[in-house]
Amino acid sequence: MGTTEMEGHPVDVGFHVLHTAYPALKRWVNLEALEATPMDPSTEVILPSKGRRMLLGDALRRPSTLLPTLRSVGPFNALRLLRWRQRARGRDLEAPMDRPSPTIDAGFADQGFSEGLRQHVLHPLFAGITLDPERRERAAFATFTWGAMAKGTMVMPKDGIVAVPRQLASRLPPNAVRTDVAVEGVDASSVTVDGVHHAHDKVVLAVPQHVAARLLDVTTSPDERRTTTMVYASSTPPMRAARLLLNGEYDPDHSPVLHVHVPTLLHPRADGQHLVVATLLGAHEHTPEGVQERLLSWFPEASTWRHVGRTDVRHALPNIPTHHVGRDHLPVDVDGVLLAGDHTTHPSVQGTLRSAERVLEALGVPLPQGPQDLTRPAAVEVTA
Ligand SMILES: Cc1cc2nc3c(=O)[nH]c(=O)nc-3n(C[C@H](O)[C@H](O)[C@H](O)COP(=O)(O)OP(=O)(O)OC[C@H]3O[C@@H](n4cnc5c(N)ncnc54)[C@H](O)[C@@H]3O)c2cc1C
């Protein structure tokens, strides 16, 4: 969860939203302090080759989107989407992952969605959520995210998504965290940094999947998920609502811009300029000019935009085997080393926070009821 700055405005490193429905988020994060603003609950889909746009609204929240949504997806798909929504928003959002599940694409076919809806809406939407053009994930994970979208809102903090880890870190005693050092080795009672072994009573390893695999000497999938955003400045916003404009013809080779959004519609820039963020996936080399050229069929005025920066994320999300059953992917204790991180549970902020909670549970540390429990300095005791 990273944020950089472009022309004095925070820009997230990769498109990232915060789902307010995540139960672990409610225990750890004070959303009010983040000055987080909700995105528009509708998604718009564009077919660039036809110049057509379709609206996929949440009619239960915005009744005015009912008719345009029905026109876009048809009554049968709309009913199926609604049925999925009601099923997914159960009390325990993660419960679907505890049962055997087909892959995402097989799950969509099983639910009876039309070929057109799958190809033009669901496939690009979930390529964005899994950061994988091939959507190698479980249908149960898709249901978990669909439930989170139905049950809560998707918000963006005023200072960017990095405000979330910053808020968590701000509660730690000063000097408890040493940054900008790479750990070279771990075991149950020591950490190696710069060739020096440091003895500890407990070791928690909270690194990305590929780093954990190297440090624990285990094999994982060599596949790497990557995402790039290309950011442009414009004096007028090319969209009116702070929502995603999704490419219904998304194809990593022939139509590689997955979606576009305008974060400055949620958190305006002081100078009134707008930032237009185009998201791409995979390892292809993209140039600012090439992406801008592609966007001309989305927005004729794109030729007037000014390129202001780009972000690239390597190893963006872990690979969890699609045949895996369970909300947790790895045991919390591997040879005495306690494991945290999204690859130990599932690839989301909920999965990541739960992975940290599992470590606390293993250590016998009570979980907070809410972020108000964490403001007392004595609530968390950290030993380096
Ligand atoms: C672009 C993008 C968009 C996303 N959007 C969403 C979303 O909308 N909703 C959602 O729920 N989830 C989303 N996610 C997923 C979510 O952000 C991640 O699952 C979560 O941030 C992973 O946290 P983590 O602590 O497991 O890993 P990380 O945040 O990657 O933390 C691992 C840490 O380990 C450090 N490290 C690596 N190697 C070493 C070493 N050798 N020694 C010491 N430290 C090391 C790294 O510097 C890093 O700080 C998104 C992810 C990405 C990349």
The ligand as an SDF file (V2000), in Angstrom:
LIG
                    3D

 53 58  0  0  0  0  0  0  0  0999 V2000
   -1.6800   -2.2130   -6.7950 C   0  0  0  0  0  0  0  0  0  0  0  0
   -2.3910   -2.9570   -5.7010 C   0  0  0  0  0  0  0  0  0  0  0  0
   -3.7300   -2.7180   -5.4780 C   0  0  0  0  0  0  0  0  0  0  0  0
   -4.4080   -3.3840   -4.4710 C   0  0  0  0  0  0  0  0  0  0  0  0
   -5.7080   -3.0870   -4.2550 N   0  0  0  0  0  0  0  0  0  0  0  0
   -6.3580   -3.6710   -3.2270 C   0  0  0  0  0  0  0  0  0  0  0  0
   -7.6990   -3.3030   -2.9260 C   0  0  0  0  0  0  0  0  0  0  0  0
   -8.2740   -2.4340   -3.5920 O   0  0  0  0  0  0  0  0  0  0  0  0
   -8.3220   -3.9110   -1.8800 N   0  0  0  0  0  0  0  0  0  0  0  0
   -7.6730   -4.8590   -1.1190 C   0  0  0  0  0  0  0  0  0  0  0  0
   -8.2630   -5.3840   -0.1680 O   0  0  0  0  0  0  0  0  0  0  0  0
   -6.3940   -5.2160   -1.3790 N   0  0  0  0  0  0  0  0  0  0  0  0
   -5.7250   -4.6540   -2.4010 C   0  0  0  0  0  0  0  0  0  0  0  0
   -4.4230   -4.9730   -2.6540 N   0  0  0  0  0  0  0  0  0  0  0  0
   -3.7890   -6.0080   -1.8130 C   0  0  0  0  0  0  0  0  0  0  0  0
   -3.1660   -5.4790   -0.5330 C   0  0  0  0  0  0  0  0  0  0  0  0
   -2.6570   -4.1730   -0.7000 O   0  0  0  0  0  0  0  0  0  0  0  0
   -2.0130   -6.4160   -0.1540 C   0  0  0  0  0  0  0  0  0  0  0  0
   -2.5610   -7.7100   -0.0170 O   0  0  0  0  0  0  0  0  0  0  0  0
   -1.3260   -6.0100    1.1270 C   0  0  0  0  0  0  0  0  0  0  0  0
   -0.8890   -4.6780    1.1090 O   0  0  0  0  0  0  0  0  0  0  0  0
   -0.1340   -6.9270    1.3630 C   0  0  0  0  0  0  0  0  0  0  0  0
    0.4680   -6.5940    2.5910 O   0  0  0  0  0  0  0  0  0  0  0  0
    1.6980   -7.4520    3.1070 P   0  0  0  0  0  0  0  0  0  0  0  0
    2.0930   -6.8860    4.4280 O   0  0  0  0  0  0  0  0  0  0  0  0
    1.3900   -8.9080    3.0160 O   0  0  0  0  0  0  0  0  0  0  0  0
    2.8500   -7.2050    2.0360 O   0  0  0  0  0  0  0  0  0  0  0  0
    3.6550   -5.8820    1.7370 P   0  0  0  0  0  0  0  0  0  0  0  0
    2.8110   -4.6860    1.9620 O   0  0  0  0  0  0  0  0  0  0  0  0
    4.2810   -6.1020    0.4110 O   0  0  0  0  0  0  0  0  0  0  0  0
    4.7570   -5.8330    2.8780 O   0  0  0  0  0  0  0  0  0  0  0  0
    5.8870   -6.6260    2.8390 C   0  0  0  0  0  0  0  0  0  0  0  0
    7.0450   -5.7900    3.3670 C   0  0  0  0  0  0  0  0  0  0  0  0
    8.2160   -6.5940    3.3980 O   0  0  0  0  0  0  0  0  0  0  0  0
    9.3070   -5.7720    3.0710 C   0  0  0  0  0  0  0  0  0  0  0  0
   10.4310   -6.6250    2.6430 N   0  0  0  0  0  0  0  0  0  0  0  0
   10.5840   -7.2920    1.4810 C   0  0  0  0  0  0  0  0  0  0  0  0
   11.7470   -7.9730    1.4890 N   0  0  0  0  0  0  0  0  0  0  0  0
   12.3260   -7.7460    2.7000 C   0  0  0  0  0  0  0  0  0  0  0  0
   13.5530   -8.1740    3.3100 C   0  0  0  0  0  0  0  0  0  0  0  0
   14.3810   -9.0080    2.7050 N   0  0  0  0  0  0  0  0  0  0  0  0
   13.8370   -7.7130    4.5460 N   0  0  0  0  0  0  0  0  0  0  0  0
   12.9820   -6.8800    5.1990 C   0  0  0  0  0  0  0  0  0  0  0  0
   11.8120   -6.4480    4.6750 N   0  0  0  0  0  0  0  0  0  0  0  0
   11.5030   -6.8870    3.4400 C   0  0  0  0  0  0  0  0  0  0  0  0
    8.7660   -4.8990    1.9470 C   0  0  0  0  0  0  0  0  0  0  0  0
    9.5640   -3.7480    1.8110 O   0  0  0  0  0  0  0  0  0  0  0  0
    7.3810   -4.5940    2.4660 C   0  0  0  0  0  0  0  0  0  0  0  0
    7.3730   -3.4380    3.2530 O   0  0  0  0  0  0  0  0  0  0  0  0
   -3.7230   -4.3370   -3.6670 C   0  0  0  0  0  0  0  0  0  0  0  0
   -2.3640   -4.5900   -3.8870 C   0  0  0  0  0  0  0  0  0  0  0  0
   -1.7030   -3.9000   -4.8900 C   0  0  0  0  0  0  0  0  0  0  0  0
   -0.2370   -4.1690   -5.1130 C   0  0  0  0  0  0  0  0  0  0  0  0
  1  2  1  0
  2  3  1  0
  2 52  2  0
  3  4  2  0
  4  5  1  0
  4 50  1  0
  5  6  2  0
  6  7  1  0
  6 13  1  0
  7  8  2  0
  7  9  1  0
  9 10  1  0
 10 11  2  0
 10 12  1  0
 12 13  2  0
 13 14  1  0
 14 15  1  0
 14 50  1  0
 15 16  1  0
 16 17  1  0
 16 18  1  0
 18 19  1  0
 18 20  1  0
 20 21  1  0
 20 22  1  0
 22 23  1  0
 23 24  1  0
 24 25  2  0
 24 26  1  0
 24 27  1  0
 27 28  1  0
 28 29  2  0
 28 30  1  0
 28 31  1  0
 31 32  1  0
 32 33  1  0
 33 34  1  0
 33 48  1  0
 34 35  1  0
 35 36  1  0
 35 46  1  0
 36 37  1  0
 36 45  1  0
 37 38  2  0
 38 39  1  0
 39 40  1  0
 39 45  2  0
 40 41  1  0
 40 42  2  0
 42 43  1  0
 43 44  2  0
 44 45  1  0
 46 47  1  0
 46 48  1  0
 48 49  1  0
 50 51  2  0
 51 52  1  0
 52 53  1  0
M  END
$$$$
